[in-house]
Amino acid sequence: MKLPVMLQVYSVGGKAQQDFAGTMKKIREIGYEYVELAGLYGHSVEEVKKALDDAGLKAISAHVGLDEIYVDIITVLDNYREIGCKYVAVPYLCEGSRPGDPAFDRVMKKMMLIGSACADRGMTLLYHNHDFEFVTMPDGSFGLDYLYSHVPADRLQTELDVCWVRVAGQDPAAYVRKYAGRAPVVHLKDYVGSKSEGMYNLIGQEETAKETTAFEFRPLGEGVQDIPSIVKAAEESGTEFVVVEQDNSYDTDPLVTAERSFKYLMSI
């Protein structure tokens, strides 16, 4: 394993909410040296930075909602730059703002503006996909590719989530190679099952009447993904960091699943 590995803190979000500083130390004890934040968990910028420093961790990137950034671009970006983040990633688009929706043009304009502000600060804006971006646009392209063809690389780079790429029926390694030079951060995520109703219940984003266990997240190497081929593609495509993310660990301690994923990556 040649690439440095981050843990997306969302994977252990409940523990981070209860004891952010203590959880950061446990993440470092597993072996991770880097994290990707998913909010500040009720703490000030100074408190987050101190907790990371005390634990011996570096926050390379952060997931921040598009509207949260847009409401005060300067303050939000400066806060994450103070923490040490090189990247800020838009993690999710709600219904009505996705590719093919009427508001998507406004979303792309917001990304252009935020991407410019990131560039002014020596930072880079990323977009973290799910599977709903693989809708076919009027020009025949997938929504994800439409986004990257309409917002230039100097304003927006990719944060490909390989779980959702495969759920959408695409080859994750091939997609990483497709964006060689534009994929500085790649999300590694494993799962079992297939695309099914109720998937987004599992990441806390949407509630539907029907629950399903057809689709479940797994530690890396314990699901359907060919992780070695994806890592090789990332290495060959100029990726700087890979991120371990498991949205739901179910009845298992999320620090345990984070450790299983880390150990697996160190073994390949």
VOPAGU-2260 file (C-alpha; in pm, 1 decimal, decimal comma):
REM VOPAGU-2260
SITE   aa  ch    i         X         Y         Z
SITE  MET   A    0       0,0       0,0       0,0
SITE  LYS   A    1     174,4     312,5    -126,8
SITE  LEU   A    2     -92,5     577,3     -84,4
SITE  PRO   A    3    -155,5     752,4     249,2
SITE  VAL   A    4    -488,1     656,7     405,6
SITE  MET   A    5    -745,7     884,4     565,8
SITE  LEU   A    6   -1044,8     785,7     775,1
SITE  GLN   A    7   -1367,0     973,6     707,3
SITE  VAL   A    8   -1478,6    1074,4    1057,3
SITE  TYR   A    9   -1841,3    1020,0     954,2
SITE  SER   A   10   -1758,3     649,0     988,6
SITE  VAL   A   11   -1723,8     697,2    1366,1
SITE  GLY   A   12   -1953,2     998,0    1388,0
SITE  GLY   A   13   -2146,2     890,1    1697,2
SITE  LYS   A   14   -1827,6     845,7    1895,3
SITE  ALA   A   15   -1685,0    1173,2    1764,3
SITE  GLN   A   16   -2000,7    1351,3    1875,1
SITE  GLN   A   17   -1969,0    1210,6    2227,2
SITE  ASP   A   18   -1593,3    1252,7    2269,7
SITE  PHE   A   19   -1418,9    1414,2    1976,9
SITE  ALA   A   20   -1072,4    1440,3    2129,7
SITE  GLY   A   21   -1077,0    1086,5    2267,3
SITE  THR   A   22   -1202,5     944,4    1938,8
SITE  MET   A   23    -925,5    1118,5    1746,3
SITE  LYS   A   24    -669,1     952,7    1972,7
SITE  LYS   A   25    -826,1     611,2    1914,1
SITE  ILE   A   26    -818,2     668,0    1538,5
SITE  ARG   A   27    -446,4     742,8    1560,6
SITE  GLU   A   28    -390,2     432,9    1775,4
SITE  ILE   A   29    -536,3     218,9    1495,3
SITE  GLY   A   30    -264,5     353,6    1266,8
SITE  TYR   A   31    -435,3     628,8    1070,5
SITE  GLU   A   32    -232,0     947,3    1035,9
SITE  TYR   A   33    -494,7    1145,9     844,7
SITE  VAL   A   34    -866,2    1211,9     868,8
SITE  GLU   A   35   -1136,6    1368,4     659,3
SITE  LEU   A   36   -1373,6    1571,0     872,9
SITE  ALA   A   37   -1752,4    1569,6     844,5
SITE  GLY   A   38   -1832,0    1883,8    1041,7
SITE  LEU   A   39   -1685,7    2012,8    1367,1
SITE  TYR   A   40   -1909,3    1815,8    1605,8
SITE  GLY   A   41   -2009,5    2119,9    1806,3
SITE  HIS   A   42   -1654,0    2238,0    1868,0
SITE  SER   A   43   -1472,0    2553,7    1774,6
SITE  VAL   A   44   -1203,7    2556,9    1508,1
SITE  GLU   A   45    -943,0    2595,6    1780,1
SITE  GLU   A   46   -1077,2    2298,0    1977,4
SITE  VAL   A   47   -1081,9    2074,8    1670,9
SITE  LYS   A   48    -731,3    2175,9    1573,3
SITE  LYS   A   49    -601,7    2110,1    1925,5
SITE  ALA   A   50    -769,6    1768,3    1941,2
SITE  LEU   A   51    -612,8    1670,4    1610,7
SITE  ASP   A   52    -271,2    1801,3    1712,5
SITE  ASP   A   53    -288,4    1623,8    2047,9
SITE  ALA   A   54    -379,3    1298,0    1873,6
SITE  GLY   A   55    -108,3    1331,1    1611,5
SITE  LEU   A   56    -357,5    1348,1    1323,5
SITE  LYS   A   57    -382,6    1578,8    1024,0
SITE  ALA   A   58    -715,5    1674,2     868,5
SITE  ILE   A   59    -644,7    1681,8     496,1
SITE  SER   A   60   -1000,9    1737,2     381,2
SITE  ALA   A   61   -1352,2    1800,8     507,0
SITE  HIS   A   62   -1704,8    1728,5     391,2
SITE  VAL   A   63   -1912,2    2045,4     408,5
SITE  GLY   A   64   -2262,7    2088,3     268,7
SITE  LEU   A   65   -2291,7    2310,6     -37,3
SITE  ASP   A   66   -2542,2    2547,7     122,7
SITE  GLU   A   67   -2338,5    2561,3     444,3
SITE  ILE   A   68   -2039,6    2681,2     244,2
SITE  TYR   A   69   -2236,2    2912,2      19,7
SITE  VAL   A   70   -2400,7    3105,8     302,4
SITE  ASP   A   71   -2060,0    3233,6     419,9
SITE  ILE   A   72   -1791,9    3116,2     178,6
SITE  ILE   A   73   -1502,6    3317,3     321,7
SITE  THR   A   74   -1556,4    3220,7     685,4
SITE  VAL   A   75   -1618,4    2851,5     616,4
SITE  LEU   A   76   -1314,7    2809,2     391,5
SITE  ASP   A   77   -1088,4    3009,2     621,2
SITE  ASN   A   78   -1198,5    2794,7     916,3
SITE  TYR   A   79   -1110,5    2470,2     742,8
SITE  ARG   A   80    -786,6    2614,5     610,4
SITE  GLU   A   81    -697,4    2706,9     970,7
SITE  ILE   A   82    -754,3    2345,3    1072,0
SITE  GLY   A   83    -514,9    2243,4     795,5
SITE  CYS   A   84    -750,8    2113,0     527,3
SITE  LYS   A   85    -622,4    2118,7     172,5
SITE  TYR   A   86    -952,4    1996,9      31,5
SITE  VAL   A   87   -1318,5    2078,5      95,0
SITE  ALA   A   88   -1569,1    1834,5     -52,5
SITE  VAL   A   89   -1937,9    1878,1    -125,9
SITE  PRO   A   90   -2067,8    1546,9      13,8
SITE  TYR   A   91   -2427,0    1519,2    -108,2
SITE  LEU   A   92   -2698,0    1686,8    -313,1
SITE  CYS   A   93   -3057,8    1672,5    -198,1
SITE  GLU   A   94   -3344,8    1589,4    -430,7
SITE  GLY   A   95   -3424,7    1886,6    -650,0
SITE  SER   A   96   -3058,8    1985,9    -679,5
SITE  ARG   A   97   -2919,3    1676,0    -849,4
SITE  PRO   A   98   -2819,2    1627,2   -1213,5
SITE  GLY   A   99   -3134,3    1645,2   -1423,3
SITE  ASP   A  100   -3318,5    1855,6   -1164,7
SITE  PRO   A  101   -3417,8    2216,9   -1239,5
SITE  ALA   A  102   -3180,8    2358,4    -975,8
SITE  PHE   A  103   -2871,2    2176,1   -1098,7
SITE  ASP   A  104   -2754,1    2468,9   -1311,6
SITE  ARG   A  105   -2755,4    2686,6    -999,2
SITE  VAL   A  106   -2563,3    2415,5    -814,3
SITE  MET   A  107   -2289,5    2422,0   -1078,3
SITE  LYS   A  108   -2271,1    2802,0   -1060,6
SITE  LYS   A  109   -2229,6    2779,9    -682,6
SITE  MET   A  110   -1951,4    2526,1    -727,4
SITE  MET   A  111   -1776,5    2758,7    -974,0
SITE  LEU   A  112   -1785,6    3041,2    -720,4
SITE  ILE   A  113   -1675,7    2826,0    -425,5
SITE  GLY   A  114   -1406,7    2660,3    -635,2
SITE  SER   A  115   -1264,1    3001,1    -720,8
SITE  ALA   A  116   -1258,0    3099,8    -353,1
SITE  CYS   A  117   -1082,7    2771,0    -271,7
SITE  ALA   A  118    -820,7    2834,6    -537,4
SITE  ASP   A  119    -757,6    3181,8    -396,5
SITE  ARG   A  120    -671,6    3016,0     -63,7
SITE  GLY   A  121    -454,5    2738,4    -200,8
SITE  MET   A  122    -735,5    2488,1    -144,6
SITE  THR   A  123    -928,4    2262,6    -382,8
SITE  LEU   A  124   -1301,7    2198,1    -404,0
SITE  LEU   A  125   -1405,3    1834,1    -450,8
SITE  TYR   A  126   -1736,2    1666,5    -524,4
SITE  HIS   A  127   -1823,3    1336,1    -353,9
SITE  ASN   A  128   -2067,2    1134,5    -562,2
SITE  HIS   A  129   -2339,9     883,4    -488,7
SITE  ASP   A  130   -2521,3     677,3    -749,7
SITE  PHE   A  131   -2787,7     932,4    -844,0
SITE  GLU   A  132   -2536,5    1128,2   -1052,3
SITE  PHE   A  133   -2541,4     846,5   -1307,4
SITE  VAL   A  134   -2864,2     967,9   -1461,4
SITE  THR   A  135   -2845,3    1032,4   -1837,0
SITE  MET   A  136   -2838,3    1400,4   -1928,1
SITE  PRO   A  137   -2980,9    1554,2   -2250,4
SITE  ASP   A  138   -2639,4    1538,0   -2417,8
SITE  GLY   A  139   -2620,2    1163,8   -2350,6
SITE  SER   A  140   -2357,1    1184,1   -2075,3
SITE  PHE   A  141   -2396,2    1076,0   -1715,1
SITE  GLY   A  142   -2476,1    1356,7   -1471,9
SITE  LEU   A  143   -2141,7    1309,2   -1296,1
SITE  ASP   A  144   -1948,7    1353,0   -1620,4
SITE  TYR   A  145   -2175,0    1642,7   -1715,8
SITE  LEU   A  146   -2078,4    1815,8   -1392,3
SITE  TYR   A  147   -1705,9    1774,9   -1454,5
SITE  SER   A  148   -1738,1    1884,4   -1816,3
SITE  HIS   A  149   -1921,0    2204,5   -1718,9
SITE  VAL   A  150   -1717,6    2302,4   -1411,2
SITE  PRO   A  151   -1347,6    2314,9   -1508,0
SITE  ALA   A  152   -1077,6    2119,3   -1328,8
SITE  ASP   A  153    -917,7    2432,8   -1185,4
SITE  ARG   A  154   -1243,5    2493,9    -997,3
SITE  LEU   A  155   -1360,7    2139,6    -916,3
SITE  GLN   A  156   -1186,0    1805,3    -876,6
SITE  THR   A  157   -1331,8    1461,0    -813,0
SITE  GLU   A  158   -1368,9    1266,1    -492,5
SITE  LEU   A  159   -1494,6     944,0    -645,8
SITE  ASP   A  160   -1677,9     717,0    -405,1
SITE  VAL   A  161   -1619,3     372,5    -552,1
SITE  CYS   A  162   -1911,3     211,3    -369,4
SITE  TRP   A  163   -2167,6     430,5    -540,8
SITE  VAL   A  164   -1988,9     407,1    -874,9
SITE  ARG   A  165   -2032,2      28,9    -865,5
SITE  VAL   A  166   -2387,5      49,1    -731,5
SITE  ALA   A  167   -2463,6     259,4   -1041,2
SITE  GLY   A  168   -2339,0     -27,7   -1259,2
SITE  GLN   A  169   -2002,6     123,5   -1350,1
SITE  ASP   A  170   -1646,1      -5,7   -1307,5
SITE  PRO   A  171   -1483,5     181,7   -1014,4
SITE  ALA   A  172   -1123,0     129,3   -1128,4
SITE  ALA   A  173   -1208,8     243,1   -1480,3
SITE  TYR   A  174   -1378,2     554,9   -1343,6
SITE  VAL   A  175   -1073,2     642,9   -1133,9
SITE  ARG   A  176    -857,9     611,9   -1446,5
SITE  LYS   A  177   -1108,8     817,3   -1644,4
SITE  TYR   A  178   -1034,2    1108,1   -1411,3
SITE  ALA   A  179    -659,2    1056,7   -1389,0
SITE  GLY   A  180    -502,6    1384,3   -1284,1
SITE  ARG   A  181    -835,7    1505,0   -1148,2
SITE  ALA   A  182    -886,6    1246,8    -871,7
SITE  PRO   A  183    -664,9    1359,2    -582,3
SITE  VAL   A  184    -884,5    1187,4    -321,2
SITE  VAL   A  185   -1064,6     855,5    -370,1
SITE  HIS   A  186   -1321,3     712,4    -128,0
SITE  LEU   A  187   -1277,6     339,8     -69,9
SITE  LYS   A  188   -1597,5     171,9      42,1
SITE  ASP   A  189   -1709,4    -191,2      34,2
SITE  TYR   A  190   -2054,0    -344,7      51,1
SITE  VAL   A  191   -2265,8    -651,1     -11,0
SITE  GLY   A  192   -2596,2    -673,2    -191,2
SITE  SER   A  193   -2709,3    -442,8    -468,7
SITE  LYS   A  194   -2897,5    -123,4    -537,9
SITE  SER   A  195   -3225,7    -135,1    -352,2
SITE  GLU   A  196   -3500,3      77,5    -204,2
SITE  GLY   A  197   -3405,3     228,4     128,7
SITE  MET   A  198   -3028,4     247,8      66,8
SITE  TYR   A  199   -3003,1     607,9     179,2
SITE  ASN   A  200   -3164,6     524,1     510,7
SITE  LEU   A  201   -2830,0     361,5     587,3
SITE  ILE   A  202   -2640,1     687,8     562,8
SITE  GLY   A  203   -2900,2     892,2     747,6
SITE  GLN   A  204   -2997,8    1104,6     448,7
SITE  GLU   A  205   -3345,6     988,2     355,1
SITE  GLU   A  206   -3631,4     811,5     525,9
SITE  THR   A  207   -3859,8     577,9     332,7
SITE  ALA   A  208   -4139,1     353,0     450,0
SITE  LYS   A  209   -3962,7      39,0     334,7
SITE  GLU   A  210   -3648,7     -86,8     507,6
SITE  THR   A  211   -3415,7    -332,2     337,9
SITE  THR   A  212   -3114,4    -541,9     424,6
SITE  ALA   A  213   -3037,5    -624,5      61,2
SITE  PHE   A  214   -2763,5    -363,1      64,5
SITE  GLU   A  215   -2517,5    -333,8     353,7
SITE  PHE   A  216   -2180,1    -169,8     402,2
SITE  ARG   A  217   -1876,3    -378,5     494,4
SITE  PRO   A  218   -1513,4    -319,6     597,4
SITE  LEU   A  219   -1276,9    -310,2     302,3
SITE  GLY   A  220   -1200,3    -652,2     163,9
SITE  GLU   A  221   -1515,8    -807,6     308,5
SITE  GLY   A  222   -1759,1    -716,8      32,9
SITE  VAL   A  223   -1795,5    -727,3    -344,8
SITE  GLN   A  224   -1538,0    -463,4    -437,5
SITE  ASP   A  225   -1205,4    -546,2    -601,7
SITE  ILE   A  226   -1014,0    -310,5    -374,9
SITE  PRO   A  227    -662,8    -399,4    -504,4
SITE  SER   A  228    -758,6    -305,1    -861,1
SITE  ILE   A  229    -908,8      23,5    -742,2
SITE  VAL   A  230    -600,5     108,1    -535,2
SITE  LYS   A  231    -377,4      28,3    -833,5
SITE  ALA   A  232    -586,9     254,9   -1054,2
SITE  ALA   A  233    -558,6     532,1    -795,2
SITE  GLU   A  234    -182,2     492,0    -773,3
SITE  GLU   A  235    -154,0     511,7   -1151,4
SITE  SER   A  236    -389,1     810,8   -1179,7
SITE  GLY   A  237    -211,7    1059,0    -955,0
SITE  THR   A  238    -432,8    1011,8    -650,6
SITE  GLU   A  239    -277,7    1164,2    -337,4
SITE  PHE   A  240    -494,9    1006,0     -66,3
SITE  VAL   A  241    -745,5     725,9     -29,5
SITE  VAL   A  242   -1020,5     748,2     229,6
SITE  VAL   A  243   -1174,2     467,9     432,3
SITE  GLU   A  244   -1545,4     526,3     478,6
SITE  GLN   A  245   -1808,8     292,5     617,0
SITE  ASP   A  246   -2135,8     477,6     653,1
SITE  ASN   A  247   -2288,4     223,0     889,1
SITE  SER   A  248   -2126,5     -48,7    1101,6
SITE  TYR   A  249   -2460,8    -180,6    1231,1
SITE  ASP   A  250   -2403,7    -375,5    1554,7
SITE  THR   A  251   -2023,1    -359,7    1536,9
SITE  ASP   A  252   -1818,4     -86,2    1704,0
SITE  PRO   A  253   -1726,9     150,4    1417,3
SITE  LEU   A  254   -1371,5     180,9    1547,4
SITE  VAL   A  255   -1343,5    -196,7    1507,1
SITE  THR   A  256   -1459,3    -184,6    1144,9
SITE  ALA   A  257   -1228,2     111,8    1081,4
SITE  GLU   A  258    -940,4     -96,8    1212,6
SITE  ARG   A  259   -1036,9    -395,4     998,1
SITE  SER   A  260   -1036,0    -173,8     688,1
SITE  PHE   A  261    -700,1     -21,1     782,4
SITE  LYS   A  262    -537,3    -359,5     843,1
SITE  TYR   A  263    -673,4    -487,7     512,8
SITE  LEU   A  264    -525,4    -193,5     322,7
SITE  MET   A  265    -189,9    -241,2     491,2
SITE  SER   A  266    -195,2    -605,6     379,9
SITE  ILE   A  267    -236,1    -545,6       6,4
